[in-house]
Every structure is written in C-alpha cells, then in structure tokens.
C-alpha cells in the first residue's frame, strides 16, 4: 500500500479481467496491532486503490480478519470486539459495499467480529477456516459457529483458506446447518505447492480446482472463489464455469498468498 501501490492495483486489475464479481480490499492486516498508527490511512488507501480499478457497480468488500494470526486460534485476544469495531467503522466510512469477516479459526473471535460489523449498513459475510492442514476446526464446529453467526445477522457463511481437496465436508456441514437461511460458499487454498492446483500449474491446475468446486456447488455452495495459492487463472476458470458466482479474495495477506 505504501511502497508499491501500483503492484497492488495491477493485481486488482488482473482479477477484474479474470471475471471476479466480488473483490476484497487489502485490509486484512489493516489494524492497529499489526500496522501501528498508520492503520487507518492504510485501510483508506486499500479501499481507494481497489475502487479506482473496479467497474462501476462491482461489489467492494472490506476485509476484517483475526487480530493476531489466522492459523493460531490460541492467540485470539480475550476481548477482540472493540478492535474489530474500529476497523468496521473505518471501512463503512470508506463506503465499502460488504463487510467480510474472514479466515477466522476461533469461533469466539469470529462472532465478536460479526457483532462489531452487523448493523452498520453493509451486509456482513463470515468466512471460517480450519487452516492449511484442515485441523483447526472440525466441520461440526464450523457448522455450529455458522448457526450462531446467522443468528447474529450475517447474510452468508463461507469456508476459506482450507486446502481445496479438504473443503467439501465443511461445505456440506455448512449447508446442512444454515443453507436454508443464508447463502453459503467456499474459497479454498491450493494446498501444497506440489499438489498441482496453484502457482505454476497453469490451466491444468485451474481446471482441477474447478472440478473440486463443482463438488461444493453440488453440496449447496452459491459463492465460489480462491484463497491462498490460487491466482487470476483460477478465478477465470471459475468464472467460465459459473459466470455469476465467482468471488475474489485476491488481496488476502495470509501466508503464501
């Protein structure tokens, strides 16, 4: 944001060209404890960089992420809601269309973020993660968290940042738990570098990802996208398969993104 904004802007353009229909600003780490006193201007800049390249009317999401680490639920603070509320307020002031509480492995903190976001105007989505090994939450635990989040007012619940090859059981449990009340979806990571789904695997990797995403859609997902290790080619393949369901979390700052 501060040193190479043109690189980030180009990444956003690449996902526009790929056909993504929901785009997330790079506010994943825009919080006081991660960015220090510059956190507010960084969040402002992230939203503006994305807005400048989006076609008119394209939904712009502001990302609200765990305060510490998306793979370390044990580090979740005891009272995270005020800090999440601080970012949510800033994002709303910047005119985002959607508040995306994403990559939460800790249900308690996820619900705190949801409470901080709901009621501010924009719709709120929640994405929960079981981590890059798929072991931080069970599908049942994720489904229980989803029920609680829907009760608080979220309009969609997703699983994200789980290897694509391990994502289906989470989608199935989410659909069984809340699929009759809200939209559900998935944006997975590509898994290990040698798994054949992510960087360097070209069209073949993207098509393999789409084949897995077809299982999620069959299980009830209506929102699909890409997380760590995926790339514009992945989103382009998703868009070609489902022109109106493709979401991009292209500026997510998890490891290996």
FIKOLZA-1660 file (N, C-alpha, C; in steps of 0.1 Angstrom, whole numbers, plus 5000, padded with zeros to 4 digits):
% residues 257
   i   px   py   pz ch aa at
   1 5008 4988 5000  A  X  N
   1 5000 5000 5000  A  X CA
   1 5009 5013 5000  A  X  C
   2 5019 5013 5008  A  X  N
   2 5027 5025 5010  A  X CA
   2 5039 5026 5000  A  X  C
   3 5045 5014 4996  A  X  N
   3 5057 5015 4988  A  X CA
   3 5055 5011 4974  A  X  C
   4 5046 5002 4971  A  X  N
   4 5043 4997 4957  A  X CA
   4 5028 4996 4954  A  X  C
   5 5021 5007 4956  A  X  N
   5 5007 5006 4954  A  X CA
   5 5003 5002 4939  A  X  C
   6 5012 5005 4930  A  X  N
   6 5009 5002 4916  A  X CA
   6 5009 4987 4914  A  X  C
   7 5016 4980 4922  A  X  N
   7 5016 4965 4921  A  X CA
   7 5003 4959 4926  A  X  C
   8 4998 4965 4937  A  X  N
   8 4985 4960 4942  A  X CA
   8 4974 4964 4932  A  X  C
   9 4975 4976 4927  A  X  N
   9 4964 4980 4917  A  X CA
   9 4964 4970 4905  A  X  C
  10 4976 4966 4901  A  X  N
  10 4976 4957 4889  A  X CA
  10 4970 4943 4893  A  X  C
  11 4973 4939 4905  A  X  N
  11 4967 4926 4910  A  X CA
  11 4952 4927 4909  A  X  C
  12 4947 4938 4914  A  X  N
  12 4932 4940 4913  A  X CA
  12 4927 4940 4899  A  X  C
  13 4935 4947 4890  A  X  N
  13 4931 4947 4876  A  X CA
  13 4930 4933 4870  A  X  C
  14 4940 4925 4874  A  X  N
  14 4941 4911 4869  A  X CA
  14 4929 4903 4873  A  X  C
  15 4923 4905 4885  A  X  N
  15 4912 4898 4889  A  X CA
  15 4899 4904 4883  A  X  C
  16 4899 4917 4880  A  X  N
  16 4888 4922 4872  A  X CA
  16 4887 4915 4858  A  X  C
  17 4899 4914 4852  A  X  N
  17 4900 4908 4839  A  X CA
  17 4896 4894 4839  A  X  C
  18 4899 4887 4851  A  X  N
  18 4895 4873 4852  A  X CA
  18 4880 4870 4854  A  X  C
  19 4873 4881 4857  A  X  N
  19 4858 4879 4858  A  X CA
  19 4853 4879 4872  A  X  C
  20 4861 4881 4882  A  X  N
  20 4856 4881 4895  A  X CA
  20 4845 4891 4897  A  X  C
  21 4835 4887 4905  A  X  N
  21 4823 4896 4907  A  X CA
  21 4822 4902 4920  A  X  C
  22 4830 4897 4930  A  X  N
  22 4832 4904 4943  A  X CA
  22 4847 4905 4946  A  X  C
  23 4851 4917 4949  A  X  N
  23 4865 4919 4952  A  X CA
  23 4868 4924 4966  A  X  C
  24 4879 4920 4972  A  X  N
  24 4882 4924 4986  A  X CA
  24 4893 4933 4986  A  X  C
  25 4892 4944 4993  A  X  N
  25 4903 4953 4995  A  X CA
  25 4913 4947 5005  A  X  C
  26 4926 4952 5003  A  X  N
  26 4937 4946 5011  A  X CA
  26 4937 4952 5025  A  X  C
  27 4927 4950 5033  A  X  N
  27 4926 4955 5047  A  X CA
  27 4928 4944 5057  A  X  C
  28 4932 4932 5052  A  X  N
  28 4933 4920 5061  A  X CA
  28 4942 4923 5073  A  X  C
  29 4953 4931 5071  A  X  N
  29 4963 4934 5081  A  X CA
  29 4962 4949 5085  A  X  C
  30 4952 4956 5081  A  X  N
  30 4950 4970 5084  A  X CA
  30 4943 4971 5098  A  X  C
  31 4951 4969 5108  A  X  N
  31 4946 4970 5122  A  X CA
  31 4957 4976 5130  A  X  C
  32 4954 4982 5141  A  X  N
  32 4963 4989 5149  A  X CA
  32 4975 4980 5154  A  X  C
  33 4971 4968 5158  A  X  N
  33 4982 4960 5164  A  X CA
  33 4991 4954 5153  A  X  C
  34 4987 4954 5141  A  X  N
  34 4996 4949 5130  A  X CA
  34 5003 4960 5123  A  X  C
  35 4996 4972 5121  A  X  N
  35 5002 4982 5112  A  X CA
  35 5005 4995 5120  A  X  C
  36 5002 4995 5133  A  X  N
  36 5006 5006 5141  A  X CA
  36 4997 5018 5139  A  X  C
  37 5002 5030 5141  A  X  N
  37 4994 5042 5140  A  X CA
  37 4990 5045 5126  A  X  C
  38 4996 5039 5116  A  X  N
  38 4992 5041 5102  A  X CA
  38 4981 5033 5097  A  X  C
  39 4975 5025 5106  A  X  N
  39 4965 5015 5102  A  X CA
  39 4953 5022 5095  A  X  C
  40 4949 5033 5100  A  X  N
  40 4937 5040 5094  A  X CA
  40 4939 5044 5080  A  X  C
  41 4950 5052 5077  A  X  N
  41 4953 5056 5063  A  X CA
  41 4956 5044 5054  A  X  C
  42 4962 5034 5060  A  X  N
  42 4964 5022 5052  A  X CA
  42 4951 5016 5047  A  X  C
  43 4941 5015 5056  A  X  N
  43 4928 5010 5053  A  X CA
  43 4922 5018 5042  A  X  C
  44 4923 5032 5044  A  X  N
  44 4917 5041 5034  A  X CA
  44 4923 5039 5021  A  X  C
  45 4936 5038 5020  A  X  N
  45 4943 5036 5007  A  X CA
  45 4939 5023 5001  A  X  C
  46 4938 5012 5009  A  X  N
  46 4935 4999 5003  A  X CA
  46 4921 5000 4996  A  X  C
  47 4912 5006 5003  A  X  N
  47 4898 5007 4997  A  X CA
  47 4899 5015 4984  A  X  C
  48 4906 5027 4984  A  X  N
  48 4906 5035 4973  A  X CA
  48 4913 5029 4961  A  X  C
  49 4924 5022 4964  A  X  N
  49 4931 5015 4953  A  X CA
  49 4922 5006 4945  A  X  C
  50 4914 4998 4953  A  X  N
  50 4905 4989 4947  A  X CA
  50 4894 4996 4939  A  X  C
  51 4888 5006 4946  A  X  N
  51 4877 5014 4939  A  X CA
  51 4881 5020 4926  A  X  C
  52 4894 5024 4925  A  X  N
  52 4899 5031 4913  A  X CA
  52 4899 5021 4901  A  X  C
  53 4900 5008 4903  A  X  N
  53 4901 4999 4892  A  X CA
  53 4888 4991 4890  A  X  C
  54 4879 4992 4899  A  X  N
  54 4867 4983 4897  A  X CA
  54 4857 4990 4887  A  X  C
  55 4851 4982 4879  A  X  N
  55 4840 4987 4870  A  X CA
  55 4828 4992 4879  A  X  C
  56 4821 5002 4875  A  X  N
  56 4810 5008 4883  A  X CA
  56 4800 4997 4887  A  X  C
  57 4796 4997 4899  A  X  N
  57 4786 4988 4904  A  X CA
  57 4791 4974 4909  A  X  C
  58 4805 4972 4908  A  X  N
  58 4811 4960 4912  A  X CA
  58 4812 4960 4927  A  X  C
  59 4807 4950 4934  A  X  N
  59 4808 4950 4949  A  X CA
  59 4822 4950 4954  A  X  C
  60 4825 4959 4964  A  X  N
  60 4838 4960 4970  A  X CA
  60 4836 4956 4985  A  X  C
  61 4844 4946 4989  A  X  N
  61 4843 4941 5002  A  X CA
  61 4855 4946 5010  A  X  C
  62 4853 4950 5023  A  X  N
  62 4863 4953 5032  A  X CA
  62 4866 4941 5041  A  X  C
  63 4879 4937 5042  A  X  N
  63 4883 4925 5049  A  X CA
  63 4885 4928 5064  A  X  C
  64 4879 4920 5073  A  X  N
  64 4881 4921 5087  A  X CA
  64 4886 4907 5091  A  X  C
  65 4898 4906 5096  A  X  N
  65 4905 4893 5099  A  X CA
  65 4909 4892 5113  A  X  C
  66 4913 4880 5117  A  X  N
  66 4918 4878 5131  A  X CA
  66 4928 4888 5135  A  X  C
  67 4927 4893 5148  A  X  N
  67 4936 4903 5153  A  X CA
  67 4951 4898 5153  A  X  C
  68 4953 4885 5155  A  X  N
  68 4966 4880 5156  A  X CA
  68 4969 4872 5144  A  X  C
  69 4966 4859 5144  A  X  N
  69 4971 4850 5133  A  X CA
  69 4959 4841 5129  A  X  C
  70 4957 4840 5116  A  X  N
  70 4946 4831 5111  A  X CA
  70 4949 4817 5112  A  X  C
  71 4961 4813 5116  A  X  N
  71 4964 4798 5119  A  X CA
  71 4967 4796 5134  A  X  C
  72 4965 4806 5142  A  X  N
  72 4968 4805 5157  A  X CA
  72 4956 4809 5165  A  X  C
  73 4946 4801 5166  A  X  N
  73 4934 4805 5174  A  X CA
  73 4938 4807 5189  A  X  C
  74 4949 4800 5193  A  X  N
  74 4953 4802 5207  A  X CA
  74 4957 4816 5210  A  X  C
  75 4960 4824 5200  A  X  N
  75 4965 4838 5202  A  X CA
  75 4953 4848 5202  A  X  C
  76 4941 4843 5200  A  X  N
  76 4930 4852 5200  A  X CA
  76 4928 4860 5213  A  X  C
  77 4927 4873 5213  A  X  N
  77 4925 4881 5225  A  X CA
  77 4912 4878 5232  A  X  C
  78 4912 4881 5245  A  X  N
  78 4900 4879 5253  A  X CA
  78 4889 4888 5249  A  X  C
  79 4892 4900 5245  A  X  N
  79 4881 4909 5242  A  X CA
  79 4884 4916 5228  A  X  C
  80 4882 4909 5217  A  X  N
  80 4886 4914 5204  A  X CA
  80 4876 4924 5198  A  X  C
  81 4864 4924 5203  A  X  N
  81 4853 4932 5196  A  X CA
  81 4856 4946 5194  A  X  C
  82 4862 4954 5204  A  X  N
  82 4864 4968 5202  A  X CA
  82 4874 4970 5190  A  X  C
  83 4884 4962 5189  A  X  N
  83 4894 4964 5178  A  X CA
  83 4887 4961 5164  A  X  C
  84 4879 4951 5164  A  X  N
  84 4872 4948 5152  A  X CA
  84 4862 4959 5148  A  X  C
  85 4856 4965 5158  A  X  N
  85 4846 4975 5156  A  X CA
  85 4853 4988 5150  A  X  C
  86 4866 4990 5155  A  X  N
  86 4873 5001 5150  A  X CA
  86 4875 5000 5135  A  X  C
  87 4880 4989 5130  A  X  N
  87 4882 4987 5116  A  X CA
  87 4868 4987 5108  A  X  C
  88 4858 4980 5114  A  X  N
  88 4845 4980 5107  A  X CA
  88 4840 4994 5105  A  X  C
  89 4841 5003 5115  A  X  N
  89 4837 5017 5114  A  X CA
  89 4845 5024 5103  A  X  C
  90 4858 5021 5102  A  X  N
  90 4866 5028 5092  A  X CA
  90 4862 5024 5078  A  X  C
  91 4860 5011 5076  A  X  N
  91 4856 5005 5063  A  X CA
  91 4842 5011 5059  A  X  C
  92 4833 5012 5068  A  X  N
  92 4820 5017 5064  A  X CA
  92 4821 5032 5060  A  X  C
  93 4830 5039 5068  A  X  N
  93 4832 5053 5064  A  X CA
  93 4838 5055 5050  A  X  C
  94 4845 5045 5046  A  X  N
  94 4851 5045 5032  A  X CA
  94 4841 5040 5022  A  X  C
  95 4829 5036 5026  A  X  N
  95 4819 5033 5016  A  X CA
  95 4820 5019 5010  A  X  C
  96 4825 5009 5018  A  X  N
  96 4825 4995 5012  A  X CA
  96 4811 4990 5011  A  X  C
  97 4809 4981 5002  A  X  N
  97 4796 4975 4999  A  X CA
  97 4793 4963 5008  A  X  C
  98 4803 4958 5014  A  X  N
  98 4802 4945 5021  A  X CA
  98 4813 4944 5031  A  X  C
  99 4810 4939 5043  A  X  N
  99 4820 4937 5053  A  X CA
  99 4822 4922 5054  A  X  C
 100 4834 4918 5051  A  X  N
 100 4838 4903 5050  A  X CA
 100 4847 4900 5062  A  X  C
 101 4841 4894 5072  A  X  N
 101 4848 4889 5084  A  X CA
 101 4854 4875 5079  A  X  C
 102 4867 4874 5077  A  X  N
 102 4872 4862 5070  A  X CA
 102 4884 4856 5077  A  X  C
 103 4886 4843 5075  A  X  N
 103 4897 4835 5079  A  X CA
 103 4898 4834 5094  A  X  C
 104 4887 4832 5100  A  X  N
 104 4887 4830 5115  A  X CA
 104 4887 4816 5119  A  X  C
 105 4897 4811 5126  A  X  N
 105 4897 4798 5131  A  X CA
 105 4892 4796 5145  A  X  C
 106 4889 4808 5152  A  X  N
 106 4884 4808 5165  A  X CA
 106 4870 4813 5165  A  X  C
 107 4860 4805 5169  A  X  N
 107 4846 4808 5167  A  X CA
 107 4843 4820 5176  A  X  C
 108 4848 4821 5188  A  X  N
 108 4845 4832 5197  A  X CA
 108 4849 4846 5191  A  X  C
 109 4861 4846 5185  A  X  N
 109 4866 4859 5179  A  X CA
 109 4858 4861 5166  A  X  C
 110 4854 4851 5159  A  X  N
 110 4846 4853 5147  A  X CA
 110 4833 4860 5150  A  X  C
 111 4827 4855 5161  A  X  N
 111 4814 4861 5165  A  X CA
 111 4816 4875 5170  A  X  C
 112 4827 4878 5177  A  X  N
 112 4830 4891 5181  A  X CA
 112 4831 4901 5169  A  X  C
 113 4838 4896 5159  A  X  N
 113 4839 4904 5146  A  X CA
 113 4825 4906 5140  A  X  C
 114 4817 4896 5140  A  X  N
 114 4804 4897 5134  A  X CA
 114 4796 4908 5142  A  X  C
 115 4796 4907 5155  A  X  N
 115 4789 4917 5163  A  X CA
 115 4794 4931 5161  A  X  C
 116 4807 4932 5158  A  X  N
 116 4812 4945 5155  A  X CA
 116 4808 4951 5142  A  X  C
 117 4805 4942 5133  A  X  N
 117 4802 4946 5119  A  X CA
 117 4787 4947 5116  A  X  C
 118 4779 4938 5122  A  X  N
 118 4764 4938 5118  A  X CA
 118 4758 4951 5123  A  X  C
 119 4749 4956 5115  A  X  N
 119 4741 4968 5119  A  X CA
 119 4747 4981 5115  A  X  C
 120 4758 4981 5108  A  X  N
 120 4765 4993 5103  A  X CA
 120 4760 4997 5089  A  X  C
 121 4752 4989 5083  A  X  N
 121 4747 4993 5069  A  X CA
 121 4750 4982 5059  A  X  C
 122 4762 4980 5056  A  X  N
 122 4765 4970 5046  A  X CA
 122 4762 4956 5051  A  X  C
 123 4759 4947 5042  A  X  N
 123 4757 4933 5046  A  X CA
 123 4771 4927 5051  A  X  C
 124 4769 4917 5059  A  X  N
 124 4781 4911 5065  A  X CA
 124 4782 4896 5061  A  X  C
 125 4793 4892 5057  A  X  N
 125 4796 4878 5054  A  X CA
 125 4806 4873 5064  A  X  C
 126 4806 4860 5068  A  X  N
 126 4816 4854 5076  A  X CA
 126 4822 4842 5069  A  X  C
 127 4835 4842 5069  A  X  N
 127 4843 4830 5064  A  X CA
 127 4851 4824 5075  A  X  C
 128 4849 4812 5078  A  X  N
 128 4857 4805 5088  A  X CA
 128 4867 4795 5082  A  X  C
 129 4878 4793 5089  A  X  N
 129 4888 4784 5084  A  X CA
 129 4892 4774 5094  A  X  C
 130 4896 4762 5088  A  X  N
 130 4902 4751 5096  A  X CA
 130 4917 4751 5094  A  X  C
 131 4922 4761 5086  A  X  N
 131 4937 4762 5084  A  X CA
 131 4942 4754 5073  A  X  C
 132 4955 4756 5070  A  X  N
 132 4961 4750 5058  A  X CA
 132 4963 4735 5059  A  X  C
 133 4961 4729 5072  A  X  N
 133 4961 4715 5073  A  X CA
 133 4946 4709 5075  A  X  C
 134 4937 4718 5076  A  X  N
 134 4923 4714 5078  A  X CA
 134 4920 4709 5092  A  X  C
 135 4928 4713 5102  A  X  N
 135 4926 4706 5115  A  X CA
 135 4923 4716 5126  A  X  C
 136 4921 4729 5123  A  X  N
 136 4918 4739 5134  A  X CA
 136 4904 4739 5138  A  X  C
 137 4895 4735 5130  A  X  N
 137 4881 4733 5133  A  X CA
 137 4876 4721 5126  A  X  C
 138 4867 4714 5133  A  X  N
 138 4860 4703 5126  A  X CA
 138 4849 4708 5118  A  X  C
 139 4844 4701 5108  A  X  N
 139 4832 4705 5101  A  X CA
 139 4820 4708 5110  A  X  C
 140 4818 4700 5120  A  X  N
 140 4807 4702 5130  A  X CA
 140 4809 4715 5138  A  X  C
 141 4821 4718 5142  A  X  N
 141 4824 4730 5149  A  X CA
 141 4821 4742 5140  A  X  C
 142 4826 4741 5128  A  X  N
 142 4823 4752 5119  A  X CA
 142 4808 4754 5117  A  X  C
 143 4801 4744 5115  A  X  N
 143 4786 4745 5114  A  X CA
 143 4780 4751 5126  A  X  C
 144 4784 4748 5138  A  X  N
 144 4779 4754 5150  A  X CA
 144 4782 4769 5150  A  X  C
 145 4794 4772 5147  A  X  N
 145 4797 4787 5146  A  X CA
 145 4789 4794 5136  A  X  C
 146 4786 4787 5124  A  X  N
 146 4778 4793 5114  A  X CA
 146 4764 4796 5119  A  X  C
 147 4758 4787 5127  A  X  N
 147 4745 4789 5132  A  X CA
 147 4745 4801 5141  A  X  C
 148 4754 4803 5150  A  X  N
 148 4755 4814 5158  A  X CA
 148 4757 4827 5151  A  X  C
 149 4765 4827 5140  A  X  N
 149 4767 4839 5132  A  X CA
 149 4754 4843 5125  A  X  C
 150 4747 4833 5120  A  X  N
 150 4734 4836 5113  A  X CA
 150 4724 4842 5122  A  X  C
 151 4724 4837 5135  A  X  N
 151 4715 4843 5145  A  X CA
 151 4719 4858 5148  A  X  C
 152 4731 4861 5146  A  X  N
 152 4736 4875 5148  A  X CA
 152 4733 4884 5136  A  X  C
 153 4730 4878 5124  A  X  N
 153 4726 4886 5113  A  X CA
 153 4735 4886 5101  A  X  C
 154 4745 4876 5100  A  X  N
 154 4753 4876 5087  A  X CA
 154 4744 4871 5076  A  X  C
 155 4747 4875 5064  A  X  N
 155 4739 4871 5052  A  X CA
 155 4745 4860 5044  A  X  C
 156 4758 4856 5047  A  X  N
 156 4764 4845 5040  A  X CA
 156 4774 4839 5050  A  X  C
 157 4776 4826 5049  A  X  N
 157 4787 4819 5056  A  X CA
 157 4795 4811 5047  A  X  C
 158 4808 4812 5048  A  X  N
 158 4817 4805 5039  A  X CA
 158 4828 4798 5046  A  X  C
 159 4834 4788 5040  A  X  N
 159 4847 4783 5045  A  X CA
 159 4858 4788 5035  A  X  C
 160 4869 4792 5041  A  X  N
 160 4880 4796 5033  A  X CA
 160 4893 4792 5039  A  X  C
 161 4904 4793 5031  A  X  N
 161 4918 4790 5035  A  X CA
 161 4919 4776 5040  A  X  C
 162 4912 4767 5035  A  X  N
 162 4913 4752 5037  A  X CA
 162 4918 4746 5024  A  X  C
 163 4927 4737 5024  A  X  N
 163 4930 4731 5011  A  X CA
 163 4918 4727 5003  A  X  C
 164 4918 4729 4990  A  X  N
 164 4907 4726 4982  A  X CA
 164 4903 4712 4982  A  X  C
 165 4912 4703 4984  A  X  N
 165 4910 4689 4985  A  X CA
 165 4903 4685 4998  A  X  C
 166 4903 4694 5008  A  X  N
 166 4896 4691 5021  A  X CA
 166 4884 4699 5024  A  X  C
 167 4880 4707 5014  A  X  N
 167 4869 4717 5016  A  X CA
 167 4855 4711 5016  A  X  C
 168 4853 4701 5009  A  X  N
 168 4839 4696 5007  A  X CA
 168 4832 4693 5020  A  X  C
 169 4837 4686 5030  A  X  N
 169 4830 4683 5042  A  X CA
 169 4825 4695 5049  A  X  C
 170 4833 4706 5049  A  X  N
 170 4829 4718 5055  A  X CA
 170 4817 4725 5048  A  X  C
 171 4817 4724 5035  A  X  N
 171 4806 4730 5027  A  X CA
 171 4794 4722 5031  A  X  C
 172 4795 4709 5031  A  X  N
 172 4783 4700 5034  A  X CA
 172 4777 4703 5048  A  X  C
 173 4786 4705 5058  A  X  N
 173 4781 4708 5071  A  X CA
 173 4775 4722 5072  A  X  C
 174 4781 4732 5065  A  X  N
 174 4775 4745 5065  A  X CA
 174 4761 4745 5058  A  X  C
 175 4760 4738 5047  A  X  N
 175 4747 4737 5040  A  X CA
 175 4737 4731 5049  A  X  C
 176 4740 4720 5056  A  X  N
 176 4731 4713 5065  A  X CA
 176 4727 4722 5076  A  X  C
 177 4736 4730 5081  A  X  N
 177 4733 4739 5093  A  X CA
 177 4725 4751 5090  A  X  C
 178 4729 4758 5079  A  X  N
 178 4723 4772 5076  A  X CA
 178 4720 4774 5062  A  X  C
 179 4721 4764 5053  A  X  N
 179 4718 4766 5039  A  X CA
 179 4704 4770 5036  A  X  C
 180 4695 4767 5045  A  X  N
 180 4681 4771 5043  A  X CA
 180 4678 4786 5048  A  X  C
 181 4688 4792 5053  A  X  N
 181 4687 4806 5059  A  X CA
 181 4695 4816 5052  A  X  C
 182 4707 4813 5048  A  X  N
 182 4716 4822 5041  A  X CA
 182 4724 4816 5030  A  X  C
 183 4731 4824 5022  A  X  N
 183 4740 4818 5012  A  X CA
 183 4752 4812 5018  A  X  C
 184 4757 4801 5013  A  X  N
 184 4770 4796 5017  A  X CA
 184 4779 4795 5006  A  X  C
 185 4792 4794 5009  A  X  N
 185 4802 4793 4998  A  X CA
 185 4815 4788 5003  A  X  C
 186 4825 4789 4994  A  X  N
 186 4839 4784 4997  A  X CA
 186 4848 4791 4988  A  X  C
 187 4859 4796 4994  A  X  N
 187 4871 4800 4986  A  X CA
 187 4883 4794 4993  A  X  C
 188 4888 4783 4987  A  X  N
 188 4898 4774 4993  A  X CA
 188 4912 4779 4989  A  X  C
 189 4922 4773 4996  A  X  N
 189 4936 4775 4991  A  X CA
 189 4940 4763 4983  A  X  C
 190 4951 4765 4976  A  X  N
 190 4955 4755 4966  A  X CA
 190 4962 4743 4972  A  X  C
 191 4965 4743 4985  A  X  N
 191 4971 4732 4992  A  X CA
 191 4986 4733 4989  A  X  C
 192 4993 4722 4991  A  X  N
 192 5008 4722 4990  A  X CA
 192 5012 4726 4976  A  X  C
 193 5024 4731 4975  A  X  N
 193 5029 4736 4962  A  X CA
 193 5030 4724 4952  A  X  C
 194 5032 4712 4957  A  X  N
 194 5033 4701 4948  A  X CA
 194 5020 4694 4945  A  X  C
 195 5009 4701 4949  A  X  N
 195 4996 4695 4948  A  X CA
 195 4990 4696 4934  A  X  C
 196 4996 4705 4926  A  X  N
 196 4991 4706 4912  A  X CA
 196 4979 4716 4910  A  X  C
 197 4976 4724 4920  A  X  N
 197 4964 4733 4919  A  X CA
 197 4968 4747 4919  A  X  C
 198 4979 4751 4923  A  X  N
 198 4982 4766 4925  A  X CA
 198 4993 4771 4915  A  X  C
 199 5001 4780 4920  A  X  N
 199 5011 4787 4912  A  X CA
 199 5019 4777 4903  A  X  C
 200 5021 4781 4891  A  X  N
 200 5029 4773 4882  A  X CA
 200 5023 4762 4876  A  X  C
 201 5010 4759 4879  A  X  N
 201 5003 4748 4873  A  X CA
 201 4994 4751 4862  A  X  C
 202 4993 4764 4859  A  X  N
 202 4986 4769 4847  A  X CA
 202 4971 4764 4846  A  X  C
 203 4967 4762 4834  A  X  N
 203 4953 4759 4831  A  X CA
 203 4950 4745 4837  A  X  C
 204 4959 4736 4838  A  X  N
 204 4956 4723 4843  A  X CA
 204 4952 4724 4858  A  X  C
 205 4960 4732 4866  A  X  N
 205 4957 4734 4880  A  X CA
 205 4944 4741 4882  A  X  C
 206 4941 4751 4874  A  X  N
 206 4928 4758 4875  A  X CA
 206 4916 4749 4872  A  X  C
 207 4918 4740 4862  A  X  N
 207 4907 4731 4859  A  X CA
 207 4905 4721 4870  A  X  C
 208 4916 4717 4876  A  X  N
 208 4915 4707 4887  A  X CA
 208 4907 4714 4899  A  X  C
 209 4910 4727 4901  A  X  N
 209 4904 4734 4912  A  X CA
 209 4889 4735 4909  A  X  C
 210 4885 4738 4896  A  X  N
 210 4871 4739 4892  A  X CA
 210 4864 4726 4895  A  X  C
 211 4871 4715 4892  A  X  N
 211 4865 4702 4894  A  X CA
 211 4861 4700 4909  A  X  C
 212 4870 4704 4918  A  X  N
 212 4867 4703 4932  A  X CA
 212 4855 4713 4935  A  X  C
 213 4855 4725 4930  A  X  N
 213 4845 4735 4932  A  X CA
 213 4831 4730 4928  A  X  C
 214 4831 4722 4917  A  X  N
 214 4818 4716 4913  A  X CA
 214 4812 4708 4924  A  X  C
 215 4820 4701 4932  A  X  N
 215 4815 4693 4943  A  X CA
 215 4809 4702 4954  A  X  C
 216 4815 4714 4956  A  X  N
 216 4810 4723 4966  A  X CA
 216 4796 4729 4961  A  X  C
 217 4796 4732 4948  A  X  N
 217 4783 4737 4943  A  X CA
 217 4772 4726 4944  A  X  C
 218 4776 4714 4941  A  X  N
 218 4766 4703 4942  A  X CA
 218 4762 4701 4956  A  X  C
 219 4770 4705 4966  A  X  N
 219 4767 4704 4980  A  X CA
 219 4759 4716 4985  A  X  C
 220 4757 4726 4977  A  X  N
 220 4749 4737 4981  A  X CA
 220 4756 4751 4980  A  X  C
 221 4768 4752 4977  A  X  N
 221 4775 4765 4977  A  X CA
 221 4770 4773 4965  A  X  C
 222 4768 4786 4967  A  X  N
 222 4764 4795 4957  A  X CA
 222 4774 4806 4955  A  X  C
 223 4785 4806 4963  A  X  N
 223 4796 4816 4962  A  X CA
 223 4809 4808 4961  A  X  C
 224 4816 4810 4951  A  X  N
 224 4829 4803 4950  A  X CA
 224 4840 4813 4946  A  X  C
 225 4852 4810 4951  A  X  N
 225 4863 4819 4948  A  X CA
 225 4877 4812 4951  A  X  C
 226 4887 4820 4953  A  X  N
 226 4900 4815 4956  A  X CA
 226 4907 4821 4967  A  X  C
 227 4915 4814 4975  A  X  N
 227 4923 4819 4986  A  X CA
 227 4937 4816 4983  A  X  C
 228 4945 4813 4993  A  X  N
 228 4960 4813 4992  A  X CA
 228 4964 4803 4981  A  X  C
 229 4974 4807 4973  A  X  N
 229 4979 4798 4963  A  X CA
 229 4972 4798 4950  A  X  C
 230 4959 4804 4950  A  X  N
 230 4952 4805 4937  A  X CA
 230 4956 4818 4930  A  X  C
 231 4951 4820 4918  A  X  N
 231 4956 4831 4910  A  X CA
 231 4945 4836 4901  A  X  C
 232 4947 4846 4893  A  X  N
 232 4937 4850 4884  A  X CA
 232 4932 4839 4874  A  X  C
 233 4941 4830 4870  A  X  N
 233 4937 4819 4861  A  X CA
 233 4927 4810 4868  A  X  C
 234 4928 4809 4881  A  X  N
 234 4919 4801 4889  A  X CA
 234 4905 4807 4888  A  X  C
 235 4905 4820 4891  A  X  N
 235 4892 4827 4891  A  X CA
 235 4886 4828 4877  A  X  C
 236 4895 4829 4867  A  X  N
 236 4889 4829 4853  A  X CA
 236 4883 4816 4850  A  X  C
 237 4888 4805 4854  A  X  N
 237 4882 4792 4852  A  X CA
 237 4869 4791 4859  A  X  C
 238 4869 4796 4872  A  X  N
 238 4856 4795 4879  A  X CA
 238 4846 4804 4872  A  X  C
 239 4850 4816 4868  A  X  N
 239 4840 4825 4861  A  X CA
 239 4835 4818 4848  A  X  C
 240 4843 4811 4841  A  X  N
 240 4839 4805 4829  A  X CA
 240 4829 4794 4832  A  X  C
 241 4830 4788 4843  A  X  N
 241 4821 4777 4847  A  X CA
 241 4808 4782 4853  A  X  C
 242 4809 4792 4861  A  X  N
 242 4797 4799 4868  A  X CA
 242 4799 4814 4867  A  X  C
 243 4794 4820 4856  A  X  N
 243 4797 4834 4854  A  X CA
 243 4792 4843 4865  A  X  C
 244 4782 4839 4873  A  X  N
 244 4776 4848 4883  A  X CA
 244 4779 4844 4898  A  X  C
 245 4789 4835 4900  A  X  N
 245 4791 4830 4914  A  X CA
 245 4805 4833 4918  A  X  C
 246 4813 4839 4910  A  X  N
 246 4828 4840 4913  A  X CA
 246 4832 4851 4921  A  X  C
 247 4838 4849 4933  A  X  N
 247 4843 4859 4942  A  X CA
 247 4858 4858 4942  A  X  C
 248 4864 4870 4944  A  X  N
 248 4879 4870 4946  A  X CA
 248 4883 4876 4959  A  X  C
 249 4891 4869 4966  A  X  N
 249 4898 4874 4978  A  X CA
 249 4912 4877 4975  A  X  C
 250 4915 4884 4964  A  X  N
 250 4928 4884 4958  A  X CA
 250 4939 4891 4966  A  X  C
 251 4935 4899 4976  A  X  N
 251 4945 4906 4983  A  X CA
 251 4946 4902 4997  A  X  C
 252 4941 4890 5000  A  X  N
 252 4942 4884 5013  A  X CA
 252 4957 4882 5016  A  X  C
 253 4961 4885 5029  A  X  N
 253 4975 4885 5032  A  X CA
 253 4979 4874 5041  A  X  C
 254 4973 4862 5039  A  X  N
 254 4977 4850 5047  A  X CA
 254 4991 4846 5041  A  X  C
 255 4998 4837 5048  A  X  N
 255 5010 4831 5042  A  X CA
 255 5007 4825 5028  A  X  C
 256 5017 4826 5019  A  X  N
 256 5017 4820 5006  A  X CA
 256 5006 4826 4997  A  X  C
 257 5001 4838 5001  A  X  N
 257 4991 4844 4992  A  X CA
 257 4998 4852 4981  A  X  C
% end
